[in-house]
Amino acid sequence: MIIAFLVMGDQLLKGTVQSFYQVNNYEEVTSYLWVGHTQNYGFLFGTGVNWPFFVRWPLLYLLPVLLQFYFLKLIIIYRFANFRRLLAYTLITTGLFGNFLDRIIYGHVVDFISIGPRGSLSPSFNTSDIFIVIGAIIYLYLRVMDDLKDEANPLTIK
């Protein structure tokens, strides 16, 4: 339910951006924050656009689907056990699904936020990317904390 709500919000923002901004047209919000519209045909800041189809297709379409199923499985496993893990998995799944939906609907990911000084070629990103990064940070933090607990108590069996 939360995933659906967040994905709908993400898609609404992206649709609004496409309605109000032409492609590659950005408006300055502050001296380091820009809002506009970029079409990302690659992944991770547009890398891989010129890669051969047999390399690019699995990375852009197959891998996100497999990761979504993996994180959905983890959401089901941890739905009552650990809220922080559930939050991390939910955010990552939401971001993966939001960007995957863009690729299915538009053939590219709609990016609309850019951070950097005027005239710089700073990468663009979107709310799905933010969800993935925040979820990954939470996940990595929890992994580090688990590892530190294991080091403090070496007799713990996983």
Buried (B, 14 or more C-beta within 10 A) or exposed (E): EEBEEBBEEBBEBBEEBBEEBEEEEBEEEEEEEBBBBBBBBBBEEBEBEEBEEEEBEEBBEEBBEEBBEBBBEBBEEBEEEEEEBBBBBBBBBBBBBBBBBBBEEEEBBBBBBBBBEEEEEBBBBBBBBBBBBBBBEBBEEBEEEEEEEEEEEEEEEE
